[in-house]
Amino acid sequence: MVTAWALSFATVRAPVAEAASCPDVEVVFARGTADKPGIGFTGRQFVTALKKRLPGKTVSVYAVNYPASWNFPKSTSQGAVDANKHVQYVAAICPKTKIVLGGMSQGAGVIDLITIGNRVIWFFKPAPLPDTMVNHVAAIAVFGNPSRDVSTLGPLTKISPLYGSRTIDLCAPGDPYCSSGNNFFAHFAYPWNGMVNEAATYVAGRVLGTQS
């Protein structure tokens, strides 16, 4: 079960929203385990694909600041606290900005912890967003979400009462970190298997109001 909260790629940190110049869209993305600080390879590919689908829109990116370490309960819980604080910060200074949440593997777990309410998952500490934040979060996209591989949980679309309906939770066929599969390489396939583009299309539709 411990190994379920795992992995991703490398990165770059992007600017956060500022009161003087609020973006149309702010992507808050959490990288996977052992990745360098930033949003990771899957995160970068997702943001690139999303920007292509939002011509004329300004898109800012915030990399969740957390260890992304193998100490999953501590690391993921720290990420949830940071993501929670940043979402509320953006909502306060840029109330018209549409916030997009995203995460890869352990990073998906970070997003789970801020969107499933007060539900406790083993040793992971939830950091639920205030209910009013649902008016600011336009969409969520998670990849390789380990909660999918737990019989008592499931995809974020199922376990989040407020945010499930605005979420796309993708698991590559055979990915052992979000399914019963045993294809380790599937966990790294999201940028190439079409799912990053699928997520970007869904999120863009939510941002533009064309996706219910």
C-alpha positions in Angstrom: 0.0 0.0 0.0 2.9 2.3 0.8 4.3 2.0 -2.7 1.0 3.2 -4.1 1.8 6.8 -3.2 4.6 7.2 -5.7 6.6 8.6 -8.6 6.7 11.2 -11.5 9.4 13.3 -13.3 11.4 16.6 -13.3 10.5 20.3 -13.4 10.5 24.0 -13.1 8.7 26.4 -10.8 6.4 29.0 -12.4 5.2 32.3 -11.0 2.2 32.6 -8.7 -0.7 35.0 -9.1 -0.2 38.5 -7.9 -2.9 41.0 -7.0 -1.5 43.5 -9.5 -1.9 41.1 -12.4 -4.3 38.3 -11.9 -4.3 35.5 -14.5 -7.4 34.2 -16.1 -6.4 30.7 -14.9 -4.0 29.5 -12.2 -2.9 25.9 -12.3 -1.9 24.5 -8.9 0.0 21.2 -9.6 1.7 18.7 -7.3 4.6 16.6 -8.7 5.1 12.9 -8.0 7.5 11.1 -5.6 11.2 11.8 -5.8 10.8 14.4 -8.5 12.7 17.6 -8.4 10.9 20.7 -7.1 8.5 22.0 -9.7 5.5 20.4 -11.4 7.2 17.4 -13.0 7.2 16.2 -16.6 3.6 15.2 -16.7 2.6 18.5 -15.1 4.6 20.5 -17.7 3.0 18.5 -20.6 -0.4 19.0 -19.1 0.1 22.8 -18.7 1.5 23.1 -22.3 -1.6 21.2 -23.7 -4.0 23.3 -21.6 -2.5 26.6 -22.8 -3.0 25.5 -26.4 -6.6 25.0 -25.7 -7.1 28.4 -24.0 -5.9 30.8 -26.6 -6.1 34.4 -25.5 -6.2 33.3 -21.8 -3.4 34.0 -19.4 -2.4 30.9 -17.5 -0.2 31.0 -14.4 1.3 27.9 -12.7 2.1 27.2 -9.1 4.2 24.2 -8.1 3.0 22.8 -4.8 5.8 23.2 -2.3 6.3 19.8 -0.6 9.0 17.1 -0.2 7.5 14.6 -2.6 9.5 12.1 -0.5 9.1 8.4 0.2 7.7 9.2 3.6 4.3 9.3 2.1 2.1 10.2 5.1 4.3 13.1 6.1 5.1 14.3 2.6 1.6 14.1 1.1 0.1 15.8 4.2 2.6 18.7 3.9 1.7 19.1 0.3 -2.0 19.3 1.1 -1.4 22.1 3.6 0.7 24.1 1.0 -1.8 23.5 -1.8 -4.7 24.5 0.5 -3.0 27.7 1.5 -2.2 28.7 -2.0 -5.7 28.1 -3.3 -7.2 30.3 -0.6 -4.5 32.9 -1.3 -5.3 33.1 -5.0 -9.1 33.1 -4.3 -8.6 36.0 -1.9 -6.5 38.3 -4.1 -7.7 37.2 -7.5 -11.4 36.2 -7.0 -12.1 36.1 -10.7 -9.2 33.8 -11.5 -10.3 30.2 -12.3 -8.2 27.7 -10.4 -7.2 24.4 -11.8 -5.9 21.7 -9.5 -3.7 18.9 -10.7 -1.4 16.2 -9.5 0.7 13.2 -10.6 0.8 10.0 -8.4 1.7 11.2 -4.9 0.8 14.6 -6.2 -2.7 13.3 -7.0 -2.8 12.2 -3.3 -2.1 15.8 -2.3 -5.1 16.9 -4.3 -7.2 14.2 -2.8 -6.4 15.4 0.7 -7.7 18.9 0.0 -10.9 17.9 -1.8 -12.4 14.9 0.0 -13.5 16.8 3.1 -12.6 15.6 6.6 -12.4 12.0 5.5 -9.3 10.4 7.0 -7.2 8.0 4.9 -4.9 5.9 7.1 -2.0 8.0 8.4 -2.6 10.8 5.8 -3.9 14.0 7.3 -6.6 15.8 5.3 -6.4 19.5 4.8 -9.9 20.2 3.4 -10.5 23.4 1.5 -13.3 25.6 2.9 -16.6 24.8 1.1 -16.6 28.3 -0.5 -13.5 27.4 -2.5 -15.6 25.3 -4.8 -16.7 28.5 -6.4 -13.1 29.2 -7.4 -11.9 25.8 -8.5 -13.0 25.3 -12.1 -11.5 21.9 -12.7 -9.3 19.1 -11.3 -7.0 16.7 -13.3 -5.1 13.9 -11.6 -3.0 11.2 -13.1 -2.0 7.8 -11.5 -4.1 8.6 -8.4 -3.3 5.8 -5.8 -6.7 6.2 -4.1 -8.2 4.4 -7.2 -6.4 1.2 -6.1 -7.9 1.1 -2.7 -11.2 -0.9 -2.4 -12.6 1.5 0.3 -11.8 4.6 -1.7 -11.8 5.0 -5.5 -11.2 7.8 -8.0 -11.5 11.4 -6.9 -14.7 11.6 -9.0 -16.2 9.2 -6.5 -14.8 10.2 -3.2 -15.0 14.0 -3.4 -18.5 15.2 -2.6 -17.9 18.8 -3.7 -15.3 18.5 -6.4 -15.9 15.1 -7.9 -18.2 16.5 -10.6 -15.5 18.8 -11.9 -12.7 16.2 -11.9 -11.0 14.0 -14.4 -9.1 11.2 -12.7 -7.0 9.2 -15.2 -5.3 5.9 -14.7 -3.2 4.3 -17.5 -4.1 0.7 -18.3 -1.7 -1.5 -16.3 -0.4 1.3 -14.0 0.3 -0.5 -10.7 0.0 2.7 -8.7 -3.6 3.3 -9.5 -4.9 -0.2 -10.6 -4.2 -3.9 -10.1 -2.0 -3.8 -13.2 1.7 -4.7 -13.2 3.0 -2.5 -16.0 5.4 -0.2 -14.2 6.2 1.8 -17.4 2.5 2.6 -17.8 2.9 4.9 -14.8 5.2 7.2 -16.9 3.1 7.0 -20.0 0.6 9.8 -19.4 2.4 12.4 -21.6 2.4 10.0 -24.5 -0.7 7.8 -24.1 -3.2 10.6 -24.9 -4.4 11.1 -21.3 -2.6 14.4 -20.8 -4.4 15.8 -23.9 -7.7 14.2 -22.7 -7.3 16.0 -19.3 -6.4 19.3 -21.0 -9.4 19.1 -23.2 -11.7 18.4 -20.2 -10.2 21.2 -18.1 -10.3 23.7 -20.9 -14.0 22.9 -21.4 -14.6 23.5 -17.7 -12.7 26.8 -17.8 -14.6 28.0 -20.9 -17.9 26.7 -19.7 -18.4 24.2 -22.5 -17.9 21.1 -20.3 -20.4 20.2 -17.7 
